[in-house]
């Protein structure tokens, strides 16, 4: 990022009060903010914009909802490296875990603390960008996966949860998590969505 370039943030929030409050706050912090109030509007903006340094994404937005939009962002080689903060009133461990499994960089519940949110935003924007699956395909030889790792990767492409993978392969959830850790390390990816996309691109499965 150019030193003179303001980090560009896509804010997707259907609540007008929260959206305007966040937009004002971020602009004061010298961020370049583009706001959307629906998933379809956000997709239109994404298609017309070359790069966002961060996406702040509410879960309960009109179609596509935040979960679906997260998957679309993380499944697209052009946008998969963009950090995404999920901002939501849904405060439960399963939803948070699912968001992180699907590629979200952070999960913040409402009502949020302004200073905490700003600190997490700054941290993600300063973080070096993750390597996209497209660049890995072009520039790196990938180490071979074991037969079991390939089976797990196939399950990822089908969108199965860890528990569902464990049931299908008749192994424990702990074993699934160990295989996922090995797969992520071998493919040099950060999450299951990137692994699934790369597996298909490189004909690993």
DRENPA-3360 file (N, C-alpha, C; in nm, 2 decimals, always signed):
BEGIN
1 = XXXXXXXX = +0.08/-0.12/+0.00/+0.00/+0.00/+0.00/+0.09/+0.12/+0.00 ~ +0.06/+0.22/-0.09/+0.13/+0.34/-0.10/+0.11/+0.42/+0.03 ~ +0.22/+0.49/+0.08/+0.22/+0.56/+0.20/+0.11/+0.67/+0.20 ~ +0.08/+0.73/+0.08/-0.01/+0.83/+0.06/-0.15/+0.78/+0.04 ~ -0.16/+0.65/+0.02/-0.29/+0.59/-0.01/-0.37/+0.56/+0.12 ~ -0.49/+0.61/+0.13/-0.57/+0.58/+0.25/-0.62/+0.43/+0.23 ~ -0.61/+0.35/+0.34/-0.67/+0.22/+0.33/-0.82/+0.22/+0.30 ~ -0.86/+0.14/+0.20/-1.00/+0.14/+0.16/-1.07/+0.03/+0.23;
9 = XXXXXXXX = -1.19/+0.07/+0.29/-1.27/-0.03/+0.36/-1.41/-0.04/+0.30 ~ -1.46/-0.16/+0.28/-1.60/-0.18/+0.24/-1.68/-0.21/+0.37 ~ -1.77/-0.13/+0.40/-1.86/-0.15/+0.51/-2.00/-0.19/+0.47 ~ -2.04/-0.31/+0.51/-2.17/-0.37/+0.47/-2.25/-0.38/+0.59 ~ -2.35/-0.30/+0.60/-2.44/-0.29/+0.72/-2.57/-0.23/+0.69 ~ -2.68/-0.31/+0.72/-2.81/-0.26/+0.68/-2.88/-0.17/+0.78 ~ -2.83/-0.16/+0.90/-2.88/-0.07/+1.00/-2.82/+0.07/+0.98 ~ -2.91/+0.16/+0.94/-2.86/+0.29/+0.90/-2.79/+0.37/+1.01;
17 = XXXXXXXX = -2.83/+0.35/+1.14/-2.77/+0.42/+1.25/-2.63/+0.37/+1.27 ~ -2.61/+0.24/+1.27/-2.48/+0.18/+1.29/-2.39/+0.21/+1.17 ~ -2.45/+0.20/+1.05/-2.37/+0.22/+0.93/-2.31/+0.36/+0.93 ~ -2.40/+0.46/+0.96/-2.35/+0.60/+0.95/-2.25/+0.63/+1.06 ~ -2.28/+0.57/+1.18/-2.18/+0.59/+1.29/-2.04/+0.54/+1.26 ~ -2.04/+0.41/+1.21/-1.91/+0.35/+1.17/-1.84/+0.43/+1.06 ~ -1.92/+0.47/+0.96/-1.86/+0.54/+0.85/-1.80/+0.67/+0.89 ~ -1.87/+0.74/+0.98/-1.81/+0.87/+1.03/-1.68/+0.84/+1.11;
25 = XXXXXXXX = -1.69/+0.74/+1.19/-1.58/+0.70/+1.28/-1.45/+0.67/+1.19 ~ -1.47/+0.59/+1.09/-1.36/+0.54/+1.00/-1.31/+0.66/+0.92 ~ -1.39/+0.74/+0.87/-1.35/+0.86/+0.79/-1.26/+0.95/+0.88 ~ -1.30/+0.97/+1.00/-1.22/+1.05/+1.10/-1.08/+0.99/+1.12 ~ -1.07/+0.86/+1.11/-0.95/+0.79/+1.12/-0.87/+0.78/+0.99 ~ -0.91/+0.85/+0.89/-0.85/+0.87/+0.76/-0.86/+0.74/+0.67 ~ -0.96/+0.66/+0.69/-0.99/+0.55/+0.61/-1.08/+0.60/+0.49 ~ -1.06/+0.53/+0.38/-1.15/+0.56/+0.26/-1.26/+0.45/+0.27;
33 = XXXXXXXX = -1.38/+0.50/+0.30/-1.49/+0.41/+0.33/-1.59/+0.41/+0.21 ~ -1.63/+0.29/+0.17/-1.74/+0.27/+0.08/-1.85/+0.19/+0.15 ~ -1.97/+0.23/+0.16/-2.07/+0.16/+0.24/-2.18/+0.10/+0.15 ~ -2.23/-0.01/+0.20/-2.34/-0.08/+0.13/-2.43/-0.13/+0.24 ~ -2.56/-0.14/+0.20/-2.66/-0.18/+0.30/-2.72/-0.31/+0.26 ~ -2.69/-0.37/+0.15/-2.74/-0.51/+0.12/-2.62/-0.59/+0.06 ~ -2.64/-0.72/+0.06/-2.54/-0.81/+0.00/-2.52/-0.78/-0.15 ~ -2.63/-0.76/-0.22/-2.63/-0.74/-0.36/-2.56/-0.61/-0.40;
41 = XXXXXXXX = -2.58/-0.51/-0.32/-2.51/-0.38/-0.34/-2.36/-0.40/-0.31 ~ -2.33/-0.47/-0.21/-2.19/-0.50/-0.18/-2.12/-0.57/-0.30 ~ -2.19/-0.67/-0.35/-2.13/-0.75/-0.46/-2.10/-0.66/-0.58 ~ -2.20/-0.57/-0.61/-2.18/-0.48/-0.72/-2.06/-0.39/-0.70 ~ -2.04/-0.34/-0.57/-1.93/-0.26/-0.54/-1.80/-0.34/-0.56 ~ -1.80/-0.46/-0.51/-1.68/-0.54/-0.52/-1.64/-0.57/-0.66 ~ -1.74/-0.59/-0.75/-1.71/-0.62/-0.89/-1.65/-0.49/-0.96 ~ -1.68/-0.37/-0.91/-1.64/-0.25/-0.97/-1.51/-0.19/-0.91;
49 = XXXXXXXX = -1.47/-0.25/-0.80/-1.35/-0.20/-0.72/-1.24/-0.29/-0.73 ~ -1.12/-0.24/-0.76/-1.00/-0.33/-0.77/-0.96/-0.39/-0.64 ~ -0.96/-0.31/-0.53/-0.90/-0.36/-0.41/-0.96/-0.30/-0.29 ~ -0.99/-0.38/-0.19/-1.03/-0.33/-0.05/-0.92/-0.39/+0.04 ~ -0.88/-0.30/+0.14/-0.78/-0.35/+0.24/-0.85/-0.42/+0.36 ~ -0.99/-0.40/+0.36/-1.06/-0.47/+0.47/-1.21/-0.46/+0.44 ~ -1.28/-0.56/+0.48/-1.43/-0.57/+0.46/-1.49/-0.58/+0.60 ~ -1.58/-0.49/+0.64/-1.65/-0.51/+0.77/-1.79/-0.55/+0.73;
57 = XXXXXXXX = -1.83/-0.67/+0.77/-1.95/-0.74/+0.72/-2.05/-0.78/+0.82 ~ -2.17/-0.72/+0.82/-2.28/-0.76/+0.91/-2.33/-0.89/+0.86 ~ -2.38/-0.97/+0.95/-2.43/-1.10/+0.92/-2.57/-1.09/+0.86 ~ -2.66/-1.02/+0.93/-2.80/-1.02/+0.90/-2.83/-0.90/+0.80 ~ -2.78/-0.92/+0.68/-2.81/-0.82/+0.58/-2.90/-0.89/+0.47 ~ -2.98/-0.80/+0.39/-3.06/-0.86/+0.28/-2.97/-0.94/+0.18 ~ -3.03/-1.03/+0.11/-2.97/-1.12/+0.03/-2.87/-1.06/-0.07 ~ -2.75/-1.14/-0.09/-2.71/-1.25/-0.01/-2.67/-1.20/+0.13;
65 = XXXXXXXX = -2.70/-1.29/+0.24/-2.67/-1.25/+0.37/-2.52/-1.25/+0.40 ~ -2.48/-1.21/+0.52/-2.33/-1.20/+0.54/-2.26/-1.33/+0.53 ~ -2.32/-1.44/+0.57/-2.25/-1.57/+0.56/-2.22/-1.60/+0.41 ~ -2.32/-1.58/+0.33/-2.31/-1.61/+0.19/-2.21/-1.52/+0.12 ~ -2.21/-1.39/+0.16/-2.12/-1.30/+0.10/-1.97/-1.33/+0.14 ~ -1.95/-1.37/+0.27/-1.82/-1.41/+0.31/-1.77/-1.53/+0.22 ~ -1.85/-1.63/+0.20/-1.81/-1.74/+0.11/-1.77/-1.69/-0.03 ~ -1.85/-1.60/-0.08/-1.82/-1.55/-0.22/-1.69/-1.48/-0.22;
73 = XXXXXXXX = -1.66/-1.40/-0.12/-1.54/-1.32/-0.11/-1.42/-1.42/-0.10 ~ -1.43/-1.52/-0.02/-1.32/-1.61/+0.01/-1.31/-1.71/-0.10 ~ -1.40/-1.73/-0.19/-1.40/-1.83/-0.30/-1.35/-1.77/-0.43 ~ -1.33/-1.64/-0.43/-1.29/-1.57/-0.55/-1.14/-1.54/-0.54 ~ -1.06/-1.59/-0.63/-0.91/-1.56/-0.62/-0.88/-1.41/-0.62 ~ -0.96/-1.33/-0.68/-0.93/-1.19/-0.68/-0.95/-1.12/-0.54 ~ -1.04/-1.18/-0.46/-1.08/-1.11/-0.33/-1.04/-1.20/-0.21 ~ -1.00/-1.32/-0.23/-0.98/-1.41/-0.12/-0.88/-1.37/-0.01;
81 = XXXXXXXX = -0.79/-1.28/-0.05/-0.69/-1.23/+0.05/-0.74/-1.11/+0.13 ~ -0.86/-1.06/+0.09/-0.91/-0.94/+0.17/-0.95/-0.99/+0.31 ~ -0.90/-0.92/+0.41/-0.94/-0.95/+0.55/-1.09/-0.91/+0.57 ~ -1.16/-1.00/+0.64/-1.31/-0.97/+0.66/-1.33/-0.98/+0.81 ~ -1.39/-0.87/+0.87/-1.44/-0.87/+1.00/-1.59/-0.89/+1.00 ~ -1.64/-1.00/+1.06/-1.78/-1.02/+1.08/-1.83/-0.94/+1.20 ~ -1.93/-0.86/+1.18/-1.99/-0.77/+1.28/-2.13/-0.82/+1.30 ~ -2.17/-0.86/+1.42/-2.30/-0.93/+1.43/-2.35/-0.92/+1.57;
89 = XXXXXXXX = -2.48/-0.93/+1.59/-2.55/-0.95/+1.72/-2.56/-1.09/+1.76 ~ -2.52/-1.19/+1.67/-2.52/-1.33/+1.70/-2.40/-1.36/+1.79 ~ -2.43/-1.39/+1.92/-2.32/-1.41/+2.01/-2.32/-1.55/+2.06 ~ -2.27/-1.64/+1.97/-2.26/-1.78/+2.02/-2.13/-1.84/+1.95 ~ -2.07/-1.94/+2.02/-1.95/-2.00/+1.99/-1.95/-2.07/+1.85 ~ -2.06/-2.13/+1.82/-2.07/-2.21/+1.69/-2.06/-2.11/+1.57 ~ -2.14/-2.00/+1.58/-2.14/-1.90/+1.47/-2.00/-1.84/+1.45 ~ -1.94/-1.81/+1.56/-1.80/-1.75/+1.55/-1.71/-1.85/+1.49;
97 = XXXXXXXX = -1.71/-1.98/+1.54/-1.62/-2.08/+1.48/-1.65/-2.10/+1.33 ~ -1.78/-2.10/+1.29/-1.81/-2.12/+1.15/-1.76/-2.01/+1.07 ~ -1.77/-1.88/+1.12/-1.72/-1.77/+1.04/-1.57/-1.78/+1.03 ~ -1.50/-1.81/+1.13/-1.35/-1.83/+1.12/-1.31/-1.94/+1.03 ~ -1.38/-2.05/+1.04/-1.35/-2.17/+0.95/-1.37/-2.12/+0.80 ~ -1.47/-2.04/+0.78/-1.50/-2.00/+0.64/-1.42/-1.88/+0.59 ~ -1.32/-1.84/+0.67/-1.22/-1.74/+0.62/-1.23/-1.61/+0.68 ~ -1.32/-1.58/+0.78/-1.32/-1.45/+0.84/-1.20/-1.43/+0.92;
105 = XXXXXXXX = -1.15/-1.31/+0.93/-1.03/-1.28/+1.00/-1.06/-1.25/+1.15 ~ -1.18/-1.20/+1.17/-1.22/-1.17/+1.31/-1.38/-1.17/+1.32 ~ -1.43/-1.18/+1.44/-1.57/-1.19/+1.46/-1.60/-1.10/+1.58 ~ -1.67/-1.00/+1.56/-1.70/-0.90/+1.67/-1.85/-0.89/+1.69 ~ -1.89/-0.90/+1.81/-2.04/-0.89/+1.84/-2.08/-0.75/+1.88 ~ -2.21/-0.73/+1.85/-2.27/-0.60/+1.89/-2.34/-0.62/+2.02 ~ -2.34/-0.51/+2.11/-2.28/-0.38/+2.09/-2.12/-0.39/+2.10 ~ -2.05/-0.33/+2.02/-1.91/-0.34/+2.02/-1.84/-0.22/+2.09;
113 = XXXXXXXX = -1.72/-0.23/+2.13/-1.64/-0.13/+2.19/-1.56/-0.06/+2.08 ~ -1.58/+0.07/+2.07/-1.52/+0.15/+1.96/-1.37/+0.13/+1.95 ~ -1.30/+0.15/+2.06/-1.16/+0.14/+2.07/-1.11/+0.00/+2.03 ~ -1.18/-0.10/+2.07/-1.15/-0.24/+2.04/-1.16/-0.27/+1.89 ~ -1.27/-0.22/+1.83/-1.30/-0.24/+1.69/-1.19/-0.17/+1.61 ~ -1.16/-0.05/+1.65/-1.05/+0.03/+1.57/-0.92/-0.04/+1.58 ~ -0.89/-0.09/+1.70/-0.76/-0.16/+1.72/-0.75/-0.29/+1.63 ~ -0.86/-0.36/+1.62/-0.86/-0.48/+1.53/-0.86/-0.44/+1.39;
121 = XXXXXXXX = -0.92/-0.34/+1.35/-0.92/-0.29/+1.21/-0.77/-0.25/+1.17 ~ -0.71/-0.17/+1.26/-0.57/-0.13/+1.23/-0.48/-0.25/+1.22 ~ -0.50/-0.35/+1.31/-0.41/-0.47/+1.31/-0.42/-0.54/+1.18 ~ -0.55/-0.56/+1.13/-0.57/-0.64/+1.01/-0.52/-0.57/+0.89 ~ -0.53/-0.43/+0.89/-0.49/-0.36/+0.77/-0.33/-0.36/+0.76 ~ -0.27/-0.36/+0.88/-0.12/-0.36/+0.88/-0.06/-0.49/+0.85 ~ -0.14/-0.60/+0.87/-0.10/-0.74/+0.85/-0.06/-0.76/+0.71 ~ +0.05/-0.82/+0.68/+0.09/-0.85/+0.54/-0.02/-0.94/+0.48;
129 = XXXXXXXX = -0.06/-0.91/+0.35/-0.16/-0.99/+0.28/-0.13/-1.13/+0.27 ~ -0.23/-1.22/+0.29/-0.21/-1.36/+0.27/-0.19/-1.39/+0.13 ~ -0.12/-1.50/+0.10/-0.09/-1.54/-0.03/-0.22/-1.60/-0.10 ~ -0.25/-1.55/-0.21/-0.37/-1.60/-0.28/-0.34/-1.74/-0.34 ~ -0.45/-1.82/-0.36/-0.43/-1.95/-0.42/-0.38/-1.93/-0.56 ~ -0.42/-1.82/-0.63/-0.38/-1.80/-0.77/-0.22/-1.79/-0.78 ~ -0.17/-1.71/-0.68/-0.02/-1.69/-0.68/+0.05/-1.82/-0.64 ~ -0.01/-1.90/-0.55/+0.05/-2.02/-0.52/+0.06/-2.12/-0.64;
137 = XXXXXXXX = -0.05/-2.12/-0.71/-0.05/-2.21/-0.83/+0.06/-2.17/-0.93 ~ +0.08/-2.04/-0.95/+0.17/-1.99/-1.05/+0.32/-2.00/-1.00 ~ +0.34/-1.99/-0.87/+0.48/-1.97/-0.83/+0.54/-2.08/-0.74 ~ +0.46/-2.18/-0.70/+0.51/-2.28/-0.61/+0.47/-2.42/-0.65 ~ +0.56/-2.52/-0.63/+0.52/-2.66/-0.64/+0.46/-2.70/-0.50 ~ +0.35/-2.77/-0.51/+0.28/-2.81/-0.39/+0.32/-2.94/-0.35 ~ +0.35/-2.96/-0.22/+0.38/-3.10/-0.17/+0.26/-3.19/-0.18 ~ +0.29/-3.32/-0.20/+0.17/-3.41/-0.22/+0.09/-3.43/-0.09;
145 = XXXXXXXX = -0.04/-3.45/-0.11/-0.12/-3.49/+0.00/-0.14/-3.64/+0.02 ~ -0.16/-3.68/+0.14/-0.18/-3.82/+0.16/-0.33/-3.86/+0.11 ~ -0.36/-3.98/+0.10/-0.49/-4.02/+0.05/-0.60/-3.97/+0.15 ~ -0.57/-3.98/+0.28/-0.67/-3.94/+0.38/-0.68/-3.78/+0.37 ~ -0.57/-3.71/+0.35/-0.58/-3.57/+0.34/-0.67/-3.53/+0.21 ~ -0.65/-3.60/+0.11/-0.73/-3.58/-0.01/-0.88/-3.60/+0.01 ~ -0.91/-3.71/+0.09/-1.05/-3.73/+0.13/-1.11/-3.62/+0.21 ~ -1.03/-3.56/+0.30/-1.07/-3.45/+0.38/-1.09/-3.33/+0.29;
153 = XXXXXXXX = -1.00/-3.31/+0.20/-1.01/-3.19/+0.11/-1.13/-3.20/+0.02 ~ -1.17/-3.32/-0.02/-1.29/-3.34/-0.10/-1.41/-3.30/-0.02 ~ -1.41/-3.34/+0.11/-1.52/-3.30/+0.20/-1.53/-3.15/+0.21 ~ -1.41/-3.08/+0.22/-1.41/-2.93/+0.23/-1.48/-2.87/+0.11 ~ -1.45/-2.93/-0.01/-1.51/-2.87/-0.13/-1.67/-2.89/-0.13 ~ -1.71/-2.98/-0.06/-1.86/-3.01/-0.05/-1.92/-2.93/+0.07 ~ -1.84/-2.85/+0.14/-1.89/-2.76/+0.24/-1.92/-2.83/+0.37 ~ -1.87/-2.95/+0.40/-1.90/-3.03/+0.52/-1.83/-2.97/+0.64;
161 = XXXXXXXX = -1.89/-2.98/+0.75/-1.83/-2.93/+0.88/-1.74/-3.04/+0.93 ~ -1.66/-3.00/+1.03/-1.57/-3.10/+1.09/-1.64/-3.23/+1.14 ~ -1.75/-3.21/+1.20/-1.83/-3.32/+1.25/-1.88/-3.41/+1.14 ~ -1.92/-3.35/+1.03/-1.97/-3.42/+0.92/-1.86/-3.50/+0.85 ~ -1.74/-3.43/+0.84/-1.63/-3.50/+0.78/-1.59/-3.63/+0.87 ~ -1.59/-3.61/+1.00/-1.56/-3.72/+1.09/-1.66/-3.83/+1.07 ~ -1.79/-3.80/+1.06/-1.89/-3.91/+1.04/-1.87/-3.98/+0.91 ~ -1.84/-3.90/+0.80/-1.83/-3.97/+0.67/-1.71/-4.06/+0.66;
169 = XXXXXXXX = -1.59/-4.01/+0.72/-1.47/-4.09/+0.71/-1.45/-4.18/+0.83 ~ -1.54/-4.18/+0.92/-1.54/-4.27/+1.04/-1.41/-4.24/+1.12 ~ -1.38/-4.12/+1.15/-1.27/-4.08/+1.23/-1.31/-3.98/+1.33 ~ -1.23/-3.94/+1.43/-1.27/-3.85/+1.53/-1.26/-3.70/+1.48 ~ -1.33/-3.61/+1.54/-1.32/-3.47/+1.51/-1.17/-3.42/+1.53 ~ -1.11/-3.47/+1.63/-0.97/-3.43/+1.66/-0.88/-3.47/+1.54 ~ -0.90/-3.59/+1.49/-0.82/-3.64/+1.37/-0.85/-3.55/+1.25 ~ -0.98/-3.51/+1.23/-1.01/-3.42/+1.12/-0.93/-3.29/+1.14;
177 = XXXXXXXX = -0.93/-3.24/+1.26/-0.86/-3.11/+1.28/-0.71/-3.12/+1.25 ~ -0.66/-3.24/+1.29/-0.51/-3.26/+1.26/-0.49/-3.27/+1.11 ~ -0.57/-3.33/+1.04/-0.56/-3.34/+0.89/-0.57/-3.20/+0.83 ~ -0.67/-3.12/+0.88/-0.68/-2.99/+0.83/-0.56/-2.90/+0.85 ~ -0.50/-2.92/+0.97/-0.38/-2.84/+1.00/-0.27/-2.88/+0.90 ~ -0.25/-3.01/+0.87/-0.15/-3.05/+0.78/-0.18/-3.00/+0.64 ~ -0.31/-3.00/+0.60/-0.35/-2.96/+0.47/-0.32/-2.81/+0.45 ~ -0.35/-2.73/+0.55/-0.33/-2.58/+0.54/-0.18/-2.56/+0.53;
185 = XXXXXXXX = -0.10/-2.63/+0.61/+0.04/-2.61/+0.61/+0.10/-2.65/+0.47 ~ +0.06/-2.76/+0.41/+0.11/-2.80/+0.28/+0.07/-2.71/+0.17 ~ -0.05/-2.66/+0.18/-0.10/-2.57/+0.07/-0.07/-2.43/+0.09 ~ -0.01/-2.39/+0.21/+0.02/-2.26/+0.25/-0.10/-2.17/+0.24 ~ -0.21/-2.21/+0.30/-0.34/-2.14/+0.31/-0.38/-2.11/+0.45 ~ -0.47/-2.03/+0.47/-0.51/-1.99/+0.61/-0.64/-2.05/+0.65 ~ -0.73/-2.09/+0.56/-0.86/-2.14/+0.60/-0.91/-2.25/+0.50 ~ -1.02/-2.31/+0.54/-1.08/-2.42/+0.46/-1.13/-2.38/+0.32;
193 = XXXXXXXX = -1.18/-2.25/+0.31/-1.22/-2.21/+0.18/-1.11/-2.20/+0.08 ~ -1.00/-2.14/+0.12/-0.88/-2.13/+0.04/-0.83/-2.26/+0.00 ~ -0.83/-2.36/+0.10/-0.78/-2.49/+0.07/-0.87/-2.56/-0.04 ~ -1.00/-2.54/-0.02/-1.09/-2.60/-0.12/-1.07/-2.55/-0.26 ~ -1.06/-2.42/-0.27/-1.04/-2.35/-0.40/-0.91/-2.40/-0.46 ~ -0.81/-2.40/-0.38/-0.67/-2.44/-0.44/-0.67/-2.59/-0.48 ~ -0.74/-2.67/-0.40/-0.75/-2.81/-0.43/-0.81/-2.83/-0.57 ~ -0.92/-2.76/-0.60/-0.98/-2.77/-0.73/-0.89/-2.71/-0.84;
201 = XXXXX = -0.84/-2.60/-0.82/-0.75/-2.53/-0.92/-0.63/-2.62/-0.96 ~ -0.57/-2.68/-0.86/-0.45/-2.76/-0.89/-0.48/-2.91/-0.91 ~ -0.60/-2.94/-0.92/-0.64/-3.08/-0.95/-0.58/-3.18/-0.85 ~ -0.58/-3.14/-0.72/-0.53/-3.22/-0.61/-0.63/-3.33/-0.57 ~ -0.75/-3.32/-0.61/-0.85/-3.41/-0.57/-0.93/-3.46/-0.69;
% end
